[in-house]
Amino acid sequence: MKHPDDRIFATKDFINELSKVQDRYFKKLCRKLDLPKEAEDYLFDYIFNETRPITFGEYLDAMGRGNLWEGL
């Protein structure tokens, strides 16, 4: 029978790997969109924290930063 710490370590390792995958996907998306740094910050918040069913453009408008989405 596995010790509880073994299960905890396995879960911790898995979650750390997921975090690395999230970082890679986010960076790849930012490169493809060619966003300015400030827009990347808003995109990060939108992806990881926004719970309302709105588009990124709507999110920027709500934040008063719709200008960051214009021309992209």
The first five atom37 places (N, CA, C, CB, O) and aatype in JSON, in Angstrom:
{
  "aatype": [12, 11, 8, 14, 3, 3, 1, 9, 13, 0, 16, 11, 3, 13, 9, 2, 6, 10, 15, 11, 19, 5, 3, 1, 18, 13, 11, 11, 10, 4, 1, 11, 10, 3, 10, 14, 11, 6, 0, 6, 3, 18, 10, 13, 3, 18, 9, 13, 2, 6, 16, 1, 14, 9, 16, 13, 7, 6, 18, 10, 3, 0, 12, 7, 1, 7, 2, 10, 17, 6, 7, 10],
  "atom_mask": [
    [1, 1, 1, 1, 1],
    [1, 1, 1, 1, 1],
    [1, 1, 1, 1, 1],
    [1, 1, 1, 1, 1],
    [1, 1, 1, 1, 1],
    [1, 1, 1, 1, 1],
    [1, 1, 1, 1, 1],
    [1, 1, 1, 1, 1],
    [1, 1, 1, 1, 1],
    [1, 1, 1, 1, 1],
    [1, 1, 1, 1, 1],
    [1, 1, 1, 1, 1],
    [1, 1, 1, 1, 1],
    [1, 1, 1, 1, 1],
    [1, 1, 1, 1, 1],
    [1, 1, 1, 1, 1],
    [1, 1, 1, 1, 1],
    [1, 1, 1, 1, 1],
    [1, 1, 1, 1, 1],
    [1, 1, 1, 1, 1],
    [1, 1, 1, 1, 1],
    [1, 1, 1, 1, 1],
    [1, 1, 1, 1, 1],
    [1, 1, 1, 1, 1],
    [1, 1, 1, 1, 1],
    [1, 1, 1, 1, 1],
    [1, 1, 1, 1, 1],
    [1, 1, 1, 1, 1],
    [1, 1, 1, 1, 1],
    [1, 1, 1, 1, 1],
    [1, 1, 1, 1, 1],
    [1, 1, 1, 1, 1],
    [1, 1, 1, 1, 1],
    [1, 1, 1, 1, 1],
    [1, 1, 1, 1, 1],
    [1, 1, 1, 1, 1],
    [1, 1, 1, 1, 1],
    [1, 1, 1, 1, 1],
    [1, 1, 1, 1, 1],
    [1, 1, 1, 1, 1],
    [1, 1, 1, 1, 1],
    [1, 1, 1, 1, 1],
    [1, 1, 1, 1, 1],
    [1, 1, 1, 1, 1],
    [1, 1, 1, 1, 1],
    [1, 1, 1, 1, 1],
    [1, 1, 1, 1, 1],
    [1, 1, 1, 1, 1],
    [1, 1, 1, 1, 1],
    [1, 1, 1, 1, 1],
    [1, 1, 1, 1, 1],
    [1, 1, 1, 1, 1],
    [1, 1, 1, 1, 1],
    [1, 1, 1, 1, 1],
    [1, 1, 1, 1, 1],
    [1, 1, 1, 1, 1],
    [1, 1, 1, 0, 1],
    [1, 1, 1, 1, 1],
    [1, 1, 1, 1, 1],
    [1, 1, 1, 1, 1],
    [1, 1, 1, 1, 1],
    [1, 1, 1, 1, 1],
    [1, 1, 1, 1, 1],
    [1, 1, 1, 0, 1],
    [1, 1, 1, 1, 1],
    [1, 1, 1, 0, 1],
    [1, 1, 1, 1, 1],
    [1, 1, 1, 1, 1],
    [1, 1, 1, 1, 1],
    [1, 1, 1, 1, 1],
    [1, 1, 1, 0, 1],
    [1, 1, 1, 1, 1]
  ],
  "atom_positions": [
    [[0.84, -1.19, 0.0], [0.0, 0.0, 0.0], [0.89, 1.25, 0.0], [-0.96, 0.0, 1.23], [1.87, 1.33, 0.74]],
    [[0.53, 2.21, -0.84], [1.31, 3.44, -0.92], [1.09, 4.31, 0.32], [0.94, 4.22, -2.19], [0.0, 4.36, 0.89]],
    [[2.15, 4.98, 0.7], [2.08, 5.93, 1.8], [1.37, 7.19, 1.28], [3.51, 6.26, 2.37], [1.52, 7.53, 0.11]],
    [[0.61, 7.88, 2.13], [-0.07, 9.1, 1.68], [0.89, 10.13, 1.07], [-0.8, 9.74, 2.85], [0.52, 10.83, 0.12]],
    [[2.1, 10.22, 1.6], [3.06, 11.17, 1.03], [3.39, 10.83, -0.42], [4.34, 11.2, 1.86], [3.61, 11.73, -1.23]],
    [[3.43, 9.55, -0.75], [3.7, 9.15, -2.13], [2.61, 9.67, -3.06], [3.82, 7.62, -2.25], [2.91, 10.17, -4.15]],
    [[1.38, 9.56, -2.64], [0.26, 10.06, -3.45], [0.3, 11.59, -3.54], [-1.08, 9.59, -2.85], [0.03, 12.17, -4.59]],
    [[0.63, 12.22, -2.44], [0.73, 13.68, -2.42], [1.83, 14.13, -3.37], [1.0, 14.21, -0.99], [1.62, 15.05, -4.15]],
    [[3.0, 13.51, -3.31], [4.12, 13.88, -4.2], [3.75, 13.66, -5.66], [5.37, 13.06, -3.85], [4.08, 14.49, -6.51]],
    [[3.06, 12.56, -5.96], [2.66, 12.27, -7.34], [1.69, 13.35, -7.84], [2.01, 10.86, -7.43], [1.81, 13.8, -8.98]],
    [[0.76, 13.74, -7.01], [-0.19, 14.78, -7.4], [0.51, 16.13, -7.56], [-1.32, 14.9, -6.35], [0.24, 16.87, -8.5]],
    [[1.4, 16.43, -6.65], [2.17, 17.68, -6.73], [2.97, 17.72, -8.02], [3.11, 17.83, -5.51], [2.98, 18.74, -8.71]],
    [[3.65, 16.64, -8.36], [4.43, 16.58, -9.59], [3.54, 16.77, -10.81], [5.18, 15.24, -9.68], [3.9, 17.5, -11.74]],
    [[2.38, 16.12, -10.82], [1.45, 16.24, -11.94], [0.98, 17.69, -12.1], [0.26, 15.31, -11.73], [0.96, 18.21, -13.22]],
    [[0.61, 18.33, -11.01], [0.14, 19.71, -11.07], [1.25, 20.64, -11.53], [-0.38, 20.15, -9.7], [0.99, 21.58, -12.28]],
    [[2.47, 20.4, -11.11], [3.6, 21.21, -11.57], [3.8, 21.05, -13.07], [4.87, 20.82, -10.83], [4.1, 22.02, -13.76]],
    [[3.64, 19.84, -13.58], [3.77, 19.61, -15.02], [2.64, 20.32, -15.78], [3.74, 18.09, -15.33], [2.88, 20.89, -16.84]],
    [[1.44, 20.28, -15.24], [0.33, 21.01, -15.86], [0.61, 22.49, -15.95], [-0.96, 20.78, -15.08], [0.31, 23.13, -16.96]],
    [[1.19, 23.04, -14.91], [1.55, 24.45, -14.89], [2.54, 24.78, -16.01], [2.14, 24.83, -13.53], [2.42, 25.81, -16.67]],
    [[3.5, 23.9, -16.22], [4.48, 24.12, -17.29], [3.81, 24.08, -18.66], [5.58, 23.06, -17.22], [4.15, 24.88, -19.54]],
    [[2.87, 23.17, -18.83], [2.14, 23.07, -20.1], [1.29, 24.34, -20.3], [1.23, 21.8, -20.13], [1.25, 24.88, -21.41]],
    [[0.63, 24.81, -19.25], [-0.15, 26.04, -19.35], [0.75, 27.2, -19.77], [-0.84, 26.35, -18.01], [0.37, 27.99, -20.64]],
    [[1.9, 27.32, -19.17], [2.84, 28.39, -19.51], [3.24, 28.32, -20.97], [4.08, 28.32, -18.62], [3.28, 29.35, -21.65]],
    [[3.55, 27.12, -21.46], [3.95, 26.97, -22.87], [2.81, 27.37, -23.81], [4.39, 25.51, -23.16], [3.03, 28.09, -24.78]],
    [[1.61, 26.9, -23.53], [0.46, 27.24, -24.37], [0.2, 28.74, -24.37], [-0.79, 26.49, -23.9], [-0.07, 29.33, -25.42]],
    [[0.28, 29.36, -23.19], [0.04, 30.8, -23.09], [1.09, 31.58, -23.88], [0.05, 31.25, -21.62], [0.74, 32.49, -24.63]],
    [[2.35, 31.24, -23.73], [3.41, 31.93, -24.46], [3.26, 31.75, -25.96], [4.78, 31.43, -24.0], [3.47, 32.69, -26.73]],
    [[2.89, 30.55, -26.38], [2.69, 30.28, -27.81], [1.54, 31.13, -28.35], [2.4, 28.78, -28.05], [1.64, 31.69, -29.43]],
    [[0.44, 31.23, -27.6], [-0.69, 32.04, -28.0], [-0.29, 33.51, -28.13], [-1.84, 31.89, -27.0], [-0.65, 34.17, -29.11]],
    [[0.46, 34.01, -27.16], [0.89, 35.41, -27.2], [1.77, 35.68, -28.41], [1.65, 35.77, -25.92], [1.65, 36.73, -29.05]],
    [[2.65, 34.74, -28.74], [3.5, 34.91, -29.93], [2.65, 34.95, -31.19], [4.54, 33.78, -30.02], [2.87, 35.79, -32.06]],
    [[1.69, 34.04, -31.29], [0.84, 33.98, -32.48], [0.0, 35.24, -32.63], [-0.07, 32.75, -32.42], [-0.22, 35.71, -33.75]],
    [[-0.48, 35.79, -31.52], [-1.31, 37.0, -31.56], [-0.47, 38.27, -31.69], [-2.17, 37.08, -30.32], [-0.99, 39.33, -32.04]],
    [[0.82, 38.16, -31.41], [1.74, 39.3, -31.45], [1.19, 40.47, -30.62], [1.99, 39.75, -32.91], [1.07, 41.6, -31.11]],
    [[0.87, 40.16, -29.38], [0.29, 41.16, -28.49], [1.35, 42.04, -27.84], [-0.53, 40.48, -27.42], [2.46, 41.58, -27.57]],
    [[1.0, 43.31, -27.57], [1.89, 44.12, -26.75], [1.9, 43.56, -25.32], [1.43, 45.63, -26.76], [0.95, 42.88, -24.91]],
    [[2.93, 43.84, -24.58], [3.1, 43.28, -23.23], [1.89, 43.58, -22.34], [4.38, 43.85, -22.58], [1.43, 42.71, -21.6]],
    [[1.38, 44.8, -22.41], [0.23, 45.15, -21.57], [-0.98, 44.27, -21.9], [-0.12, 46.64, -21.74], [-1.71, 43.86, -21.0]],
    [[-1.19, 43.99, -23.18], [-2.31, 43.14, -23.59], [-2.08, 41.71, -23.1], [-2.49, 43.16, -25.12], [-3.04, 41.02, -22.74]],
    [[-0.83, 41.26, -23.08], [-0.53, 39.92, -22.55], [-0.95, 39.81, -21.09], [0.97, 39.6, -22.7], [-1.48, 38.78, -20.67]],
    [[-0.71, 40.85, -20.34], [-1.11, 40.85, -18.92], [-2.61, 40.71, -18.77], [-0.63, 42.13, -18.23], [-3.09, 39.94, -17.93]],
    [[-3.36, 41.44, -19.6], [-4.82, 41.34, -19.56], [-5.27, 39.96, -20.05], [-5.46, 42.44, -20.41], [-6.21, 39.39, -19.5]],
    [[-4.61, 39.42, -21.07], [-4.96, 38.1, -21.58], [-4.74, 37.04, -20.5], [-4.14, 37.77, -22.83], [-5.56, 36.14, -20.34]],
    [[-3.66, 37.15, -19.76], [-3.39, 36.21, -18.68], [-4.53, 36.25, -17.65], [-2.04, 36.54, -17.99], [-5.05, 35.21, -17.24]],
    [[-4.91, 37.46, -17.26], [-5.99, 37.6, -16.29], [-7.29, 37.05, -16.85], [-6.17, 39.08, -15.88], [-8.04, 36.38, -16.14]],
    [[-7.56, 37.32, -18.13], [-8.78, 36.83, -18.77], [-8.81, 35.3, -18.79], [-8.88, 37.37, -20.21], [-9.82, 34.69, -18.43]],
    [[-7.72, 34.69, -19.21], [-7.69, 33.23, -19.33], [-7.77, 32.53, -17.97], [-6.43, 32.8, -20.05], [-8.5, 31.55, -17.82]],
    [[-7.03, 33.04, -17.01], [-6.91, 32.31, -15.74], [-7.86, 32.78, -14.64], [-5.52, 32.44, -15.25], [-8.03, 32.09, -13.63]],
    [[-8.5, 33.95, -14.82], [-9.32, 34.47, -13.73], [-10.75, 34.85, -14.11], [-8.66, 35.65, -13.15], [-11.63, 34.89, -13.25]],
    [[-10.99, 35.14, -15.38], [-12.32, 35.61, -15.79], [-13.31, 34.46, -15.78], [-12.26, 36.26, -17.19], [-13.06, 33.4, -16.35]],
    [[-14.45, 34.68, -15.13], [-15.46, 33.63, -15.04], [-16.72, 33.95, -15.86], [-15.85, 33.41, -13.59], [-17.54, 33.07, -16.1]],
    [[-16.85, 35.2, -16.29], [-18.03, 35.56, -17.09], [-17.86, 35.02, -18.51], [-18.23, 37.11, -17.12], [-16.74, 34.95, -19.01]],
    [[-18.97, 34.62, -19.17], [-18.87, 34.11, -20.54], [-18.81, 35.25, -21.56], [-20.07, 33.2, -20.85], [-19.77, 35.49, -22.29]],
    [[-17.68, 35.93, -21.59], [-17.49, 37.05, -22.52], [-16.23, 36.82, -23.34], [-17.41, 38.41, -21.75], [-15.36, 36.05, -22.96]],
    [[-16.16, 37.5, -24.48], [-14.97, 37.39, -25.32], [-13.85, 38.23, -24.73], [-15.28, 37.84, -26.78], [-14.07, 39.05, -23.83]],
    [[-12.65, 38.01, -25.25], [-11.52, 38.8, -24.77], [-11.72, 40.28, -25.11], [-10.2, 38.29, -25.39], [-11.39, 41.15, -24.3]],
    [[-12.27, 40.57, -26.29], [-12.56, 41.96, -26.65], [-13.54, 42.6, -25.69], [0.0, 0.0, 0.0], [-13.36, 43.75, -25.28]],
    [[-14.59, 41.87, -25.33], [-15.56, 42.38, -24.36], [-14.91, 42.59, -22.99], [-16.75, 41.42, -24.23], [-15.21, 43.55, -22.29]],
    [[-14.02, 41.67, -22.63], [-13.3, 41.79, -21.36], [-12.47, 43.07, -21.35], [-12.4, 40.56, -21.11], [-12.49, 43.83, -20.37]],
    [[-11.73, 43.31, -22.44], [-10.92, 44.53, -22.51], [-11.79, 45.78, -22.45], [-10.07, 44.54, -23.79], [-11.44, 46.75, -21.78]],
    [[-12.92, 45.75, -23.16], [-13.84, 46.89, -23.1], [-14.3, 47.13, -21.66], [-15.06, 46.65, -24.01], [-14.34, 48.27, -21.21]],
    [[-14.65, 46.06, -20.95], [-15.11, 46.17, -19.56], [-14.02, 46.73, -18.66], [-15.58, 44.81, -19.05], [-14.3, 47.39, -17.66]],
    [[-12.77, 46.46, -19.02], [-11.64, 46.96, -18.23], [-11.22, 48.36, -18.67], [-10.45, 46.0, -18.35], [-10.3, 48.95, -18.11]],
    [[-11.91, 48.89, -19.69], [-11.57, 50.22, -20.2], [-10.32, 50.21, -21.06], [0.0, 0.0, 0.0], [-9.68, 51.25, -21.23]],
    [[-9.97, 49.05, -21.61], [-8.75, 48.93, -22.4], [-9.01, 48.33, -23.8], [-7.74, 48.08, -21.66], [-8.16, 47.65, -24.36]],
    [[-10.2, 48.61, -24.33], [-10.57, 48.1, -25.65], [-9.58, 48.51, -26.73], [0.0, 0.0, 0.0], [-9.47, 47.83, -27.75]],
    [[-8.87, 49.61, -26.51], [-7.88, 50.07, -27.49], [-6.76, 49.05, -27.7], [-7.28, 51.4, -27.04], [-6.13, 49.05, -28.76]],
    [[-6.51, 48.18, -26.74], [-5.47, 47.18, -26.89], [-5.85, 46.1, -27.89], [-5.16, 46.56, -25.54], [-4.98, 45.4, -28.41]],
    [[-7.14, 45.97, -28.17], [-7.64, 44.92, -29.05], [-7.81, 45.43, -30.48], [-8.98, 44.37, -28.53], [-7.88, 44.65, -31.43]],
    [[-7.87, 46.75, -30.62], [-8.06, 47.34, -31.95], [-6.85, 47.08, -32.84], [-8.31, 48.86, -31.84], [-5.71, 47.23, -32.42]],
    [[-7.13, 46.68, -34.06], [-6.08, 46.49, -35.03], [-5.38, 45.14, -34.94], [0.0, 0.0, 0.0], [-4.42, 44.9, -35.67]],
    [[-5.83, 44.27, -34.07], [-5.19, 42.95, -33.97], [-5.95, 41.93, -34.77], [-5.1, 42.49, -32.51], [-5.57, 40.76, -34.8]]
  ]
}
